[in-house]
């Protein structure tokens, strides 16, 4: 969600995840991510797809709920269902996405978060028994890669194209992977540049969005057509 004079620009979390997947697919530095890792990066926010079909208003804040303050009970139910579906398709991708979710709520003492974290810990151990030893050994690095792509895509979604920008939550301290810090910045009003250049070539991404007024009424929708380069 991004605030604008007329209200709020909303981009679906799953749409953001698909852009993260495109970032991963064009990654050219170091060992190439495996197909399972690419799938996990693109699908890591699958649980938000149904939640984002409607806008849940945060009366206290006077804006829609975002991915940080969304009510926890429906959120963890949606996440659990999405991870069940991923597990059927790709155990490595499901384990990686589960690890990502649980790190985001690490330290939370809310009852639903605790139940979810404990259940996902059991899922992760079960899934590690279904994948190869090599895949298990790559999970920590794959998780760091997922988080990097997640952060770059969030930068794209939460900052107005072409304007001065800052690192988004949950990555306010920057985006580091394999000891290298990657710095995103707007080159112009439709081009995001990442330094040092990690990509095989510049590429295009599309992001559907909706605009809501401060009274909670829908004002329209559109699609951002953006370019990502090094």
C-alpha positions as CSV (number, residue, x, y, z in Angstrom):
1,X,0.0,0.0,0.0
2,X,1.2,3.5,-0.9
3,X,-0.4,6.7,0.2
4,X,-1.2,9.3,-2.4
5,X,-3.1,12.7,-2.1
6,X,-6.4,11.2,-3.1
7,X,-6.1,8.1,-0.8
8,X,-4.2,4.8,-1.1
9,X,-2.8,2.8,-4.0
10,X,-3.1,-0.9,-3.2
11,X,-1.1,-3.7,-4.9
12,X,-2.0,-7.3,-4.1
13,X,0.6,-9.2,-2.1
14,X,0.5,-12.2,-4.6
15,X,1.0,-9.8,-7.5
16,X,4.1,-8.4,-5.6
17,X,5.2,-12.0,-5.1
18,X,5.0,-12.7,-8.9
19,X,7.2,-9.7,-9.5
20,X,9.7,-11.1,-6.9
21,X,9.6,-14.3,-9.0
22,X,10.5,-12.3,-12.2
23,X,13.4,-10.7,-10.3
24,X,14.6,-14.2,-9.3
25,X,14.2,-15.6,-12.8
26,X,16.5,-12.9,-14.2
27,X,19.1,-13.2,-11.5
28,X,22.6,-13.9,-13.0
29,X,25.1,-13.6,-10.1
30,X,26.5,-16.7,-8.3
31,X,24.8,-20.1,-8.5
32,X,21.6,-19.9,-10.4
33,X,18.5,-20.6,-8.2
34,X,16.9,-24.0,-8.7
35,X,13.5,-24.3,-10.3
36,X,12.0,-25.1,-6.9
37,X,13.5,-21.9,-5.5
38,X,12.2,-19.9,-8.4
39,X,8.8,-21.3,-7.8
40,X,8.9,-20.5,-4.1
41,X,9.9,-16.9,-4.7
42,X,7.1,-16.4,-7.1
43,X,4.5,-18.1,-5.0
44,X,5.6,-17.1,-1.5
45,X,2.6,-14.8,-1.0
46,X,0.1,-17.2,-2.5
47,X,-1.8,-17.1,0.8
48,X,-2.7,-13.4,0.3
49,X,-4.5,-14.0,-3.0
50,X,-8.0,-14.6,-1.5
51,X,-7.5,-12.1,1.3
52,X,-6.7,-9.3,-1.2
53,X,-9.9,-9.9,-3.2
54,X,-11.6,-7.5,-0.8
55,X,-10.2,-4.5,1.2
56,X,-10.3,-4.8,5.0
57,X,-10.5,-1.3,6.5
58,X,-8.4,-0.3,9.5
59,X,-10.8,2.1,11.3
60,X,-8.2,3.0,13.9
61,X,-5.6,4.0,11.4
62,X,-8.0,5.4,8.8
63,X,-6.7,3.3,6.0
64,X,-6.8,-0.2,4.6
65,X,-5.0,-2.9,6.6
66,X,-1.6,-3.7,5.2
67,X,0.5,-6.8,5.3
68,X,2.0,-5.8,8.6
69,X,-1.2,-5.0,10.7
70,X,-3.7,-7.4,9.0
71,X,-5.7,-9.3,11.6
72,X,-3.7,-12.4,12.5
73,X,-6.3,-15.1,12.7
74,X,-7.5,-14.9,9.0
75,X,-4.0,-14.3,7.9
76,X,-2.5,-17.5,9.4
77,X,-5.5,-19.6,8.2
78,X,-4.8,-18.3,4.6
79,X,-1.1,-18.9,5.0
80,X,-1.7,-22.5,6.2
81,X,-3.9,-23.3,3.3
82,X,-1.5,-21.9,0.8
83,X,1.4,-23.9,2.3
84,X,-0.8,-27.0,2.1
85,X,-1.2,-26.4,-1.7
86,X,2.5,-25.7,-2.2
87,X,3.4,-28.9,-0.3
88,X,1.3,-30.9,-2.8
89,X,3.2,-29.3,-5.7
90,X,6.8,-28.9,-4.5
91,X,8.1,-29.8,-1.0
92,X,11.3,-27.7,-1.3
93,X,9.2,-24.6,-2.3
94,X,6.8,-25.3,0.5
95,X,9.5,-25.6,3.1
96,X,11.2,-22.5,1.9
97,X,8.0,-20.5,2.0
98,X,7.1,-21.8,5.4
99,X,10.5,-20.8,6.7
100,X,10.0,-17.3,5.3
101,X,6.6,-16.9,7.0
102,X,7.9,-18.1,10.4
103,X,10.9,-15.7,10.4
104,X,8.5,-12.8,9.9
105,X,6.6,-13.6,13.1
106,X,9.7,-14.7,15.1
107,X,9.3,-13.5,18.6
108,X,5.6,-12.8,18.4
109,X,3.6,-14.0,21.4
110,X,0.2,-13.7,19.9
111,X,-1.6,-17.1,20.3
112,X,-2.3,-17.5,16.6
113,X,1.3,-16.7,15.7
114,X,2.6,-19.2,18.2
115,X,0.3,-22.0,17.0
116,X,1.2,-21.2,13.4
117,X,5.0,-21.1,14.1
118,X,4.9,-24.4,16.0
119,X,2.8,-26.1,13.3
120,X,5.1,-24.8,10.6
121,X,8.2,-26.0,12.5
122,X,6.7,-29.5,12.3
123,X,5.9,-29.1,8.6
124,X,9.4,-28.0,7.9
125,X,10.9,-31.1,9.6
126,X,8.5,-33.3,7.7
127,X,9.3,-31.7,4.4
128,X,13.1,-31.9,5.0
129,X,12.6,-35.7,5.1
130,X,11.0,-35.6,1.6
131,X,13.7,-33.7,-0.2
132,X,17.4,-34.5,-1.0
133,X,20.2,-33.8,1.4
134,X,21.5,-31.3,-1.2
135,X,18.2,-29.5,-1.1
136,X,18.2,-29.4,2.7
137,X,21.7,-27.9,2.6
138,X,20.6,-25.1,0.3
139,X,17.6,-24.0,2.3
140,X,19.2,-21.3,4.3
141,X,20.8,-19.6,1.3
142,X,17.6,-20.0,-0.7
143,X,15.7,-18.3,2.1
144,X,18.2,-15.3,2.0
145,X,17.7,-15.2,-1.8
146,X,13.9,-15.2,-1.4
147,X,14.1,-12.4,1.1
148,X,16.3,-10.4,-1.2
149,X,13.8,-10.7,-4.1
150,X,11.0,-10.0,-1.7
151,X,12.7,-6.8,-0.6
152,X,13.4,-5.6,-4.1
153,X,9.8,-6.2,-5.1
154,X,8.5,-4.4,-2.0
155,X,10.7,-1.5,-2.9
156,X,9.1,-1.3,-6.3
157,X,5.5,-1.6,-4.8
158,X,5.8,0.7,-1.8
159,X,7.7,3.6,-3.4
160,X,6.3,5.9,-6.0
161,X,8.1,5.4,-9.3
162,X,10.6,8.2,-10.0
163,X,10.5,9.7,-6.5
164,X,13.0,9.6,-3.7
165,X,12.6,6.3,-2.0
166,X,13.6,4.3,1.1
167,X,13.9,0.6,2.0
168,X,10.6,-0.9,2.9
169,X,9.6,-2.9,6.0
170,X,10.6,-5.6,6.9
171,X,14.0,-4.6,5.4
172,X,14.8,-1.0,6.6
173,X,18.5,-1.8,7.0
174,X,19.0,-2.6,3.4
175,X,19.1,-5.7,1.1
176,X,22.2,-7.9,1.5
177,X,22.8,-11.3,-0.1
178,X,26.0,-13.4,-0.1
179,X,27.9,-10.5,1.6
180,X,26.9,-8.0,-1.1
181,X,24.5,-5.1,-0.6
182,X,22.1,-4.5,-3.4
183,X,20.8,-0.9,-3.7
184,X,17.6,-0.2,-5.6
185,X,16.9,3.3,-6.9
186,X,14.5,4.9,-9.5
187,X,16.4,5.9,-12.6
188,X,13.2,7.6,-14.0
189,X,9.5,7.3,-13.5
190,X,9.2,3.8,-14.9
191,X,12.7,2.3,-14.4
192,X,14.1,0.7,-11.3
193,X,17.8,0.2,-11.3
194,X,19.7,-2.2,-8.9
195,X,23.4,-1.7,-8.1
196,X,25.6,-3.7,-8.5
197,X,23.8,-5.2,-11.6
198,X,22.7,-8.7,-10.8
199,X,20.6,-9.4,-13.8
200,X,21.1,-11.2,-17.1
201,X,19.3,-8.4,-19.0
202,X,16.8,-5.6,-18.3
203,X,13.2,-6.9,-18.1
204,X,9.6,-5.6,-17.9
205,X,7.1,-6.3,-15.1
206,X,3.4,-5.3,-14.8
207,X,1.7,-4.6,-11.5
208,X,-2.1,-4.2,-11.3
209,X,-3.3,-1.8,-8.7
210,X,-6.5,-0.3,-7.1
211,X,-7.0,3.1,-5.7
212,X,-9.2,3.7,-2.6
213,X,-10.2,7.1,-1.2
214,X,-9.9,8.0,2.5
215,X,-13.5,7.2,3.0
216,X,-12.9,3.6,1.9
217,X,-14.6,3.9,-1.5
218,X,-12.9,2.6,-4.6
219,X,-11.7,5.3,-7.0
220,X,-10.4,3.2,-9.9
221,X,-7.8,0.7,-11.0
222,X,-4.9,0.4,-13.4
223,X,-1.6,-1.3,-14.2
224,X,1.9,-0.1,-13.7
225,X,4.3,-1.1,-16.5
226,X,7.8,-0.9,-15.2
227,X,11.3,-1.8,-16.2
228,X,14.0,-3.3,-14.0
229,X,17.6,-3.1,-14.9
230,X,21.1,-3.0,-13.5
